[in-house]
Amino acid sequence: MSRPEDRYRLVLEHASDVVFTADLDGRLSWVSPAIRKLTGRPPEELIGVALADFVFDDDRAPVAEGFETVFSGGEAEYVGRVIRPDGAPIWVSATAAPLRDDTGAIIGTIGTVRNVDDVMRAREALAASEEHFRMLAEHTNDVVYRLDATLHILWVSPSVVAVLGYEPVDLVGRFLGDLIHPPDWHEISGVRTALLDPDHPVTPPRPIVLRAVTATGRLVWIASRPSPVTDELGHLVGFVTAWTDVDELVHARERATSKTDQLRATLDTLFDPHVLLQPI
């Protein structure tokens, strides 16, 4: 019959996370086979190697602070880059706790290391794409909003000052509907219902033209192009929308329509057989 410690070692040797113990100098005294997948080196080559030797120079200070915490009886966590033998960096998440002898005295460290490289690189890529989006949005004449799933403003581009007269910081947290002329907001209720479907949000096929309320209370015609943002399951998590100032265009069209109506009325009068022309 196997001893309990043998069963524990068997579990540790087949765990996907790296499990290790280190002495009071921070040198490995034992490490599980999973280290081979993480570093490309077998466990036996790493016994006696200082844990700090795996860490990038810029990240060594947090590791040293972590050891101080552990040797004082606490627990520590670390997220940073370690170096593979080929020099390539890889992101890991590590935890460490005091390793004690039978008397309770601290004789070293016991901890785990998990490969989180894919997660961290995806996060970096997301941050880069968001920064790219922010740079584009900050240099456009349109007012660009990022909204949560309830249409509250998370971020708005600086162009809102020129178009609506608001400072961006004053709009964060506000409900987008508060910036829309109430009659127009009610008219697009069907579009809102389709947009806000939590499982199948629908992007409007064409821009929505409505009136926005400026900081001074003036009404400005804008064309809105909302796009739902969904998670990997297709569930609604927010929106990105751009507002284009079309106020001059709408008023020019109104003036043109008015002139056309006036011309039509004049022509109708001229060709009305009931109109009597007075002799000169």
C-alpha positions as CSV (number, residue, x, y, z in Angstrom):
1,M,0.0,0.0,0.0
2,S,1.4,3.4,-1.0
3,R,2.1,6.0,1.6
4,P,0.1,9.3,1.6
5,E,3.2,11.3,0.7
6,D,3.8,9.1,-2.3
7,R,0.2,9.7,-3.5
8,Y,0.7,13.5,-3.0
9,R,3.9,13.4,-5.0
10,L,2.2,11.4,-7.8
11,V,-0.5,14.1,-8.0
12,L,2.0,16.9,-8.1
13,E,4.1,15.2,-10.8
14,H,1.1,15.0,-13.1
15,A,-0.2,18.5,-12.4
16,S,-0.2,20.9,-15.3
17,D,0.9,23.8,-13.1
18,V,4.5,23.8,-11.9
19,V,4.9,23.0,-8.2
20,F,8.2,23.8,-6.5
21,T,10.0,24.2,-3.2
22,A,12.9,26.5,-2.6
23,D,15.3,27.0,0.3
24,L,15.9,30.1,2.3
25,D,18.3,31.4,-0.3
26,G,15.5,31.2,-3.0
27,R,17.2,28.2,-4.7
28,L,15.1,25.3,-6.1
29,S,15.1,22.2,-3.9
30,W,12.4,20.3,-5.8
31,V,10.3,21.1,-8.9
32,S,7.6,19.1,-10.6
33,P,8.0,17.7,-14.2
34,A,5.7,20.4,-15.6
35,I,8.7,22.7,-15.5
36,R,10.0,21.0,-18.7
37,K,7.0,22.3,-20.7
38,L,7.4,25.8,-19.3
39,T,11.1,26.2,-19.6
40,G,12.2,23.4,-21.9
41,R,14.6,22.0,-19.2
42,P,14.2,18.8,-17.1
43,P,13.6,19.2,-13.4
44,E,17.0,17.6,-12.4
45,E,18.9,20.4,-14.2
46,L,17.2,23.1,-12.2
47,I,17.8,21.9,-8.6
48,G,19.9,24.5,-6.9
49,V,19.1,27.2,-9.5
50,A,18.0,30.5,-7.9
51,L,14.4,31.4,-8.8
52,A,15.4,35.0,-9.5
53,D,17.6,33.7,-12.4
54,F,14.4,32.9,-14.3
55,V,13.0,36.4,-14.0
56,F,13.6,39.4,-16.2
57,D,15.8,42.0,-14.5
58,D,13.0,44.6,-14.5
59,D,10.8,42.2,-12.5
60,R,13.3,41.0,-9.9
61,A,12.3,43.7,-7.3
62,P,8.7,42.3,-6.9
63,V,10.1,38.8,-6.6
64,A,12.5,39.9,-3.8
65,E,9.6,41.6,-2.0
66,G,7.6,38.4,-2.4
67,F,10.4,36.4,-0.7
68,E,10.5,38.8,2.2
69,T,6.7,38.4,2.7
70,V,6.9,34.7,2.6
71,F,9.9,34.5,5.0
72,S,7.9,36.7,7.4
73,G,5.1,34.2,7.4
74,G,2.8,35.6,4.7
75,E,1.8,34.6,1.2
76,A,2.8,36.3,-2.1
77,E,1.6,36.4,-5.7
78,Y,3.6,37.4,-8.8
79,V,2.6,38.0,-12.4
80,G,5.5,38.6,-14.7
81,R,7.8,37.3,-17.3
82,V,10.3,34.4,-17.0
83,I,13.0,33.6,-19.4
84,R,13.1,30.4,-21.5
85,P,16.5,28.9,-22.4
86,D,16.2,30.4,-25.9
87,G,15.9,33.9,-24.3
88,A,12.2,34.2,-25.2
89,P,9.9,35.7,-22.5
90,I,6.8,34.0,-21.2
91,W,4.2,35.3,-18.9
92,V,3.5,33.4,-15.7
93,S,1.4,33.7,-12.6
94,A,3.1,32.4,-9.4
95,T,2.0,32.0,-5.8
96,A,4.3,31.2,-2.8
97,A,3.8,30.4,0.8
98,P,6.2,29.5,3.7
99,L,7.5,26.0,3.8
100,R,7.8,24.8,7.5
101,D,9.4,21.9,9.3
102,D,7.8,19.8,12.0
103,T,8.4,22.5,14.6
104,G,6.7,25.2,12.5
105,A,9.9,27.0,11.7
106,I,10.2,28.4,8.1
107,I,12.7,26.5,6.1
108,G,11.9,27.8,2.7
109,T,9.2,28.4,0.2
110,I,6.5,26.2,-1.5
111,G,4.7,27.5,-4.5
112,T,3.1,27.1,-7.9
113,V,3.7,28.6,-11.3
114,R,1.1,28.7,-14.1
115,N,1.6,29.6,-17.7
116,V,-0.6,32.7,-18.5
117,D,1.2,33.8,-21.6
118,D,-1.8,33.4,-24.0
119,V,-4.0,35.4,-21.6
120,M,-1.5,38.2,-21.1
121,R,-0.7,38.5,-24.8
122,A,-4.4,38.6,-25.6
123,R,-4.8,41.4,-23.0
124,E,-1.9,43.3,-24.6
125,A,-3.4,42.9,-28.0
126,L,-6.7,44.2,-26.7
127,A,-5.1,47.1,-25.0
128,A,-3.2,47.9,-28.3
129,S,-6.4,47.7,-30.3
130,E,-8.3,49.9,-27.8
131,E,-5.5,52.5,-27.9
132,H,-5.6,52.4,-31.7
133,F,-9.4,52.9,-31.6
134,R,-9.0,55.8,-29.1
135,M,-6.4,57.5,-31.3
136,L,-8.7,57.3,-34.3
137,A,-11.7,58.4,-32.4
138,E,-9.8,61.4,-30.8
139,H,-8.8,62.7,-34.3
140,T,-12.2,62.5,-36.0
141,N,-14.8,65.3,-36.3
142,D,-17.5,62.8,-35.4
143,V,-18.5,62.4,-31.8
144,V,-17.6,58.8,-30.9
145,Y,-19.2,57.1,-27.8
146,R,-18.4,53.9,-26.0
147,L,-21.5,52.8,-24.1
148,D,-22.3,50.0,-21.8
149,A,-25.3,47.6,-22.4
150,T,-27.7,50.0,-20.8
151,L,-26.6,53.0,-23.0
152,H,-24.7,54.8,-20.3
153,I,-21.6,56.6,-21.6
154,L,-18.2,55.0,-20.7
155,W,-16.1,57.3,-22.9
156,V,-16.7,60.0,-25.4
157,S,-14.3,61.6,-27.9
158,P,-13.0,65.2,-27.4
159,S,-14.9,66.3,-30.5
160,V,-18.1,66.4,-28.4
161,V,-16.9,69.9,-27.3
162,A,-17.2,71.3,-30.8
163,V,-20.4,69.5,-31.7
164,L,-22.5,69.7,-28.5
165,G,-20.6,72.0,-26.2
166,Y,-20.0,69.4,-23.4
167,E,-16.7,68.5,-21.8
168,P,-16.1,64.7,-22.2
169,V,-15.6,64.3,-18.4
170,D,-19.1,65.7,-17.8
171,L,-20.8,63.1,-19.9
172,V,-19.2,59.9,-18.6
173,G,-21.8,58.0,-16.7
174,R,-24.7,59.8,-18.2
175,F,-27.5,58.1,-20.1
176,L,-27.2,58.6,-23.8
177,G,-31.0,59.2,-24.2
178,D,-30.6,62.4,-22.1
179,L,-28.7,64.0,-25.0
180,I,-31.5,63.3,-27.5
181,H,-34.6,65.4,-28.1
182,P,-37.4,63.5,-26.3
183,P,-39.8,63.3,-29.3
184,D,-37.0,61.8,-31.5
185,W,-36.0,59.4,-28.7
186,H,-39.5,58.0,-28.6
187,E,-39.7,57.7,-32.4
188,I,-36.8,55.3,-32.5
189,S,-38.2,52.9,-29.8
190,G,-38.3,50.1,-32.3
191,V,-34.7,50.6,-33.2
192,R,-33.7,50.6,-29.6
193,T,-35.6,47.4,-28.9
194,A,-33.6,45.7,-31.7
195,L,-30.3,47.1,-30.6
196,L,-30.8,46.2,-26.9
197,D,-31.7,42.5,-27.5
198,P,-29.3,40.9,-25.0
199,D,-28.8,37.8,-27.1
200,H,-29.2,39.0,-30.7
201,P,-28.6,42.8,-31.0
202,V,-29.3,44.1,-34.4
203,T,-27.2,46.8,-36.2
204,P,-29.5,49.4,-37.9
205,P,-29.2,49.1,-41.7
206,R,-28.8,52.9,-42.1
207,P,-27.8,55.8,-39.9
208,I,-30.5,57.1,-37.5
209,V,-31.1,60.9,-38.0
210,L,-32.4,62.7,-35.0
211,R,-31.9,65.8,-32.9
212,A,-29.4,66.1,-30.1
213,V,-29.6,68.6,-27.3
214,T,-26.5,70.8,-26.9
215,A,-25.1,72.1,-23.6
216,T,-26.9,75.3,-24.2
217,G,-30.2,73.6,-25.0
218,R,-30.0,74.2,-28.8
219,L,-31.2,71.3,-31.0
220,V,-28.7,69.9,-33.6
221,W,-29.5,67.3,-36.2
222,I,-27.1,64.4,-36.0
223,A,-26.8,61.0,-37.9
224,S,-26.1,58.2,-35.5
225,R,-24.5,54.9,-36.4
226,P,-24.6,52.5,-33.5
227,S,-22.8,49.2,-33.5
228,P,-23.4,46.5,-30.8
229,V,-20.4,45.0,-29.0
230,T,-20.8,41.4,-28.1
231,D,-18.8,38.8,-26.1
232,E,-17.5,35.5,-27.5
233,L,-21.0,34.0,-27.0
234,G,-22.7,36.8,-28.9
235,H,-24.3,38.4,-25.8
236,L,-24.6,42.2,-25.8
237,V,-21.9,43.9,-23.6
238,G,-22.1,47.5,-25.0
239,F,-22.0,49.8,-28.0
240,V,-19.8,52.0,-30.1
241,T,-21.6,54.8,-31.9
242,A,-20.6,57.8,-33.9
243,W,-22.6,61.0,-34.2
244,T,-22.1,63.0,-37.4
245,D,-23.2,66.7,-37.3
246,V,-25.7,66.9,-40.2
247,D,-27.4,70.1,-39.0
248,E,-26.4,72.3,-42.0
249,L,-27.3,69.5,-44.4
250,V,-30.8,69.0,-43.0
251,H,-31.5,72.8,-42.9
252,A,-30.2,73.2,-46.5
253,R,-32.6,70.4,-47.6
254,E,-35.4,72.1,-45.7
255,R,-34.7,75.4,-47.5
256,A,-34.5,73.6,-50.9
257,T,-37.8,71.9,-50.2
258,S,-39.4,75.2,-49.2
259,K,-38.2,76.9,-52.4
260,T,-39.5,73.9,-54.4
261,D,-42.9,74.2,-52.7
262,Q,-42.9,78.0,-53.4
263,L,-42.1,77.4,-57.1
264,R,-44.7,74.7,-57.4
265,A,-47.3,77.0,-55.8
266,T,-46.4,79.8,-58.2
267,L,-46.6,77.5,-61.2
268,D,-49.9,76.1,-60.1
269,T,-51.2,79.6,-59.8
270,L,-50.0,80.7,-63.2
271,F,-51.5,77.7,-64.9
272,D,-54.8,77.8,-63.0
273,P,-57.5,78.5,-65.6
274,H,-59.6,80.3,-63.0
275,V,-57.0,83.0,-62.6
276,L,-58.0,86.0,-64.7
277,L,-55.3,88.0,-66.2
278,Q,-55.9,91.8,-66.1
279,P,-55.4,93.6,-69.4
280,I,-52.6,96.1,-69.5
